[in-house]
Amino acid sequence: MKNRTLFRKLLSLALAAVMVLALAACGGTEEAAPATDAPATDAPATDAPAADAPDAPAALALESQVVGDPAGETYKVGVCNYVDDASLNQIVSNILSQLDAVGKDRGVAFDVYYDNCNADAAVLNQIIANFMADDVDLMVGVATPVAMAMQAATLEDPIPVIFSAVSDPVGADLVDSVEAPGANITGTSDYLNTDAVMNLIFAADPDADKIGFLYDLGQDSSTTAIADAKKFLDDKGVEYVERNGSTVADIMLAADALVADGVDAIFTPSDNSIMTAELSIYEKFSQAGIPHYTGADSFALNGAFLGYGVDYANLGVETANMVAQVLLDGADPATLGVMTFDNGTATINTETCAALGLDLETVKAAFTPFCTKVQEITTAESFEDIGA
């Protein structure tokens, strides 16, 4: 615990220096718009229905937006997104819509300040400094890097922080445990059951003998998931190769390399860098006859063969509910357990399935024993584009 406190203090000092430099270089918050992997826990799961996502991030690009009951007591909430991708945007949209619903139900208003750091650490720290200068009542950090920066910035000024889409909050040193976070921060986790994804790969292709890993070495969301995947394949005696990238250009080259490697399938965890590049690489894999298995339904939305994991719309809803628990019900983040979710939903991109030459009904039948639900999707840039 002492080592963790010392680490937090050192990190806080370093981030404070970055904030000063960022604020000197920029007069205001820039306009704009994901996480990790965690051990299974006994924290309560939920299947609450997701709210309909509005056309938010356009609406959220405003300096602030009041939702709920404008005649009621107002709470100021700062929401920062890590990067512009389908899953994280879906979370933000549902945070906003659920806060609106809760506010109307409880007779209060939420003045939501939203920004997106676009994976820029200096901009991230500037946004947090602006939230604190605006004296927000609570901050919401979408994805692990945002949550970590908010944690460090609030060591001396413990504003409540609710995180969302953090796959390994314990491994990221955000909380002491999922049951008892221990400080001013808690939230929702998008923990990925890697073994379940591996089982799907071999359910569809029992003879697969070479698996490719595509991920960003700098993404916390990939660290534990890739280690778990390696152990699974080592135990099974199956070969694997790794390719990495952080920019779209790098990831496209890594995708070409995996095709040249002759892999039978590719696995990517809930890695936001690869998610951002998915629209640029999915056709390479389908043309080569290689299914891409991934850790979120947003990958499948953007062309990957399969996305497996949590319902990110519901993740946003429950994140907003935790905001309400802290601000309206007086819940203490230190004792409010991190919320985890069922990982049992497999989302198949039906267009990519056909392009791979696979029969959809056969695939669904193979996956069903390993999932709580199998659903279908077609390629689009965002969830709001579906049916447009």
ZIJOQUI-V835480 format. One record per helix or strand. SS is the DSSP state (A for helix, B for strand). FROM is the first residue (numbers start at 0). LEN is the number of residues. If there is no record, write none. Layout:
BEGIN
ss:SS from:FROM len:LEN
ss:SS from:FROM len:LEN
END
This chain:
BEGIN
ss:A from:1 len:24
ss:A from:55 len:5
ss:B from:64 len:4
ss:B from:72 len:9
ss:A from:85 len:21
ss:B from:107 len:9
ss:A from:120 len:13
ss:B from:137 len:5
ss:A from:143 len:10
ss:B from:159 len:5
ss:B from:184 len:4
ss:A from:193 len:11
ss:B from:209 len:6
ss:A from:219 len:17
ss:B from:238 len:6
ss:A from:247 len:14
ss:B from:264 len:4
ss:A from:271 len:16
ss:B from:290 len:4
ss:A from:296 len:5
ss:B from:305 len:4
ss:A from:311 len:18
ss:B from:338 len:1
ss:B from:344 len:5
ss:A from:349 len:6
ss:A from:359 len:9
ss:B from:372 len:5
ss:A from:382 len:3
END
